[in-house]
Amino acid sequence: MAAAVFAPRPNQKCQRRTSSLTPLVALLAVLLAASGCAIDPTRDADRVLAAVPGEPLARAAELARRGEPAAAAELYLELAEAAVPPARQQLELDAARALLQAGQTDEANRVLIAIDKTALTSVQRELVLLLEADVALQRGRAEDAIARLGRVNQRTLPADLRAQYFSTLAAAQRLNKDPLAAAQALDQRDRLLRDDPAARLDNQVSLLFTLSTLGPSGLDGAARETSGRMRGWVELARLVGGFGAASPELDSRYAQWRGRNRMHPAEGSLVSAYFRTLAGGYPANTEVLVLLPRGGRFGTAGNAVRDGIQAAREADRSGNRPNLDFRDASGRVTGPFDRGVDGGAQLVIGPLDREGVDSLAGRPALRVPTLALNRSGGGTASNLYQFSLAPEDEAINAANLAWAAGLRSAALLYPSDPWGERMATAYRGQWRTLGGRMLAEQSYSPTAGNHARAVDALLAGGTPDLVFLVATTAEVRPLWSALQLGLPRIPAIATSHVYDGDIDPSRDEALAGLYFVEIPWLLDQARSDSLSRRALTDRLPNVRGPLARLYAMGIDAYRLAPRISEMGRSPGTFFPGETGGLNIDSLGQVRRQLVLARFTPGGPRVQQRIEVRPAPAAADAGDSDD
């Protein structure tokens, strides 16, 4: 979990209530401190809670500080039952914040819904909106988060809190598949960072990274739509996008651009910082402990991640390569972790297996920033950031893309095995969380070959807006063929399990029209730089195979590690990773936005949105788009 971003205004009564908070939670606590302690005593949280017994209140705060936010939330709710407004509402807000810290988003949402809004103070009304926005982001409901933030009276916030507000808004806009709106929020944040040059430069780098996701044609469109400062940012994104690395020619062209745009706020070192961050951007003499298994169940996966990390280090031309201390570690890793940190490690990458992550997540706090390469079973700790390639994330990405395209009803087709059930649960849960309707569900046997019968049974449930397809390369062709016969104009989306990354014209022809989500590294066949899949294949043959995505994870782990603390403090900070667009949420989870692609006869092609094809007119009802 990320540490608190801002300290409250100098007042000890306020200070005691802001420990161990996540970024947006910290924003809420400081808003409370700034508004209650420095501006209006009637809205001071300590005054609101003056009649609440001090000993249990202090015990709840101590539980949260020790890394037991769920227990703290339980105690806050017990106190709320005996309190009267507005103290009751304050304790319920404290409980909701603690539940968010614990990762219990649904419970936090239930607490917020149950709060009696008629008895809220003016400050508490703002707190509710901000907490509701955070809950919506955690649940993937970008539109709801944006709506809640739109109701916050952000102009009354101090400058540092407004900067955090725009950072959160940028994260919501990116989740809503609107990079230009996200960049506009970061531009607003830039105006508030004039007194913090390092934060301002980092924000400008994130702004360009965000715009880069539009691609060349999207940037061309943005150039036509924007003016003033934003037009300048778009021009810079187009400029750096034309170069694979920093170069004298780029420096010269940037200097010329700055000469023509003297009033633009772009920092003089922006271009060099952009490419330095892409490569790694480690401070000089950084010691990094890498905990990966060399053998056993996860040994092969660990070797693939290790190769990716080492390849990224070799390609790092930023000027400061870190010292990497690789140590064999699996299962409970507290021993190797402590010995490495005692030996001078300033950052940690790993462990890879869940048991190892759980062993670190059980601590209240870690001594150094740690980028785990899996997710715990529910625990968290300060300074622990969790980066995973969980297949469920792909289902969530697919559901979010479908929702962003305006699709609202779906059918679900999945294999009747443990993996299929796991993926179906992820699709089902996210789709319902977004507000979508699941018209029909149907499982199929991955070995029986009754795919057409399963599709017929699925279609008996009605005509959906789209189909969520759970399949692997072994089953996808007959399933897609049956879907095309039954619902030729209804889009379907699958996960990366239908694509192995190889060039296969026969497959591409058979699957033409099917959407899927994938990591950028596997889709960019034109790349030829030292970290491209094509270049690494010459040295690492297993890059073409089931471990390919783990190489990309290793590259991203190397590049993310020096930035995780800053990214954890600011949800708007963005990194264009090989495994997807990356940001860190208020729980310390690395969130990946995958690329949408579509099979075509000429190979997979990246898409901006799922296209919804209208039903055919009566005159051409027998025609097909394919």
Sequence and secondary structure as in RCSB ss.txt:
>XXXX:A:sequence
MAAAVFAPRPNQKCQRRTSSLTPLVALLAVLLAASGCAIDPTRDADRVLAAVPGEPLARAAELARRGEPAAAAEL
YLELAEAAVPPARQQLELDAARALLQAGQTDEANRVLIAIDKTALTSVQRELVLLLEADVALQRGRAEDAIARLG
RVNQRTLPADLRAQYFSTLAAAQRLNKDPLAAAQALDQRDRLLRDDPAARLDNQVSLLFTLSTLGPSGLDGAARE
TSGRMRGWVELARLVGGFGAASPELDSRYAQWRGRNRMHPAEGSLVSAYFRTLAGGYPANTEVLVLLPRGGRFGT
AGNAVRDGIQAAREADRSGNRPNLDFRDASGRVTGPFDRGVDGGAQLVIGPLDREGVDSLAGRPALRVPTLALNR
SGGGTASNLYQFSLAPEDEAINAANLAWAAGLRSAALLYPSDPWGERMATAYRGQWRTLGGRMLAEQSYSPTAGN
HARAVDALLAGGTPDLVFLVATTAEVRPLWSALQLGLPRIPAIATSHVYDGDIDPSRDEALAGLYFVEIPWLLDQ
ARSDSLSRRALTDRLPNVRGPLARLYAMGIDAYRLAPRISEMGRSPGTFFPGETGGLNIDSLGQVRRQLVLARFT
PGGPRVQQRIEVRPAPAAADAGDSDD
>XXXX:A:secstr
         S HHHHTT TT  HHHHHHHHHHIIIIIII GGG HHHHTTTS HHHHHHHHHHHHTT HHHHHHH
HHHHHHH  TTHHHHHHHHHHHHHHHTT HHHHHHHHHHS GGG  HHHHHHHHHHHHHHHHHTT HHHHHHHHH
TS GGGS HHHHHHHHHHHHHHHHHTT HHHHHHHHHHHHTT TT HHHHHHHHHHHHHHHHTTHHHHHHHHHHH
  HHHHHHHHHHHHHHT SS  HHHHHHHHHHHHH TTS   TTHHHHHHHHHH    TT EEEEEE SSSTTHH
HHHHHHHHHHHHHHH  SS   EEEEEE  SS HHHHHHHHHTT SEEE   SHHHHHHHHTSSEEEEEEEESS 
 SS   EEEEE    HHHHHHHHHHHHHHTT  EEEEEEESSHHHHHHHHHHHHHHHHHT EEEEEEEE TTT  
HHHHHHHHHTT   SEEEE   TTTHHHHHHHHHHH TTS EEE GGG  SS  HHHHHHTTT EEEE HHHH T
T  STTSHHHHHHH GGGSSTTHHHHHHHHHHHHHGGGHHHHHH TT  EEETTEEEEE TTSBEEEE EEEE  
TTS EEESS        GGGTT    
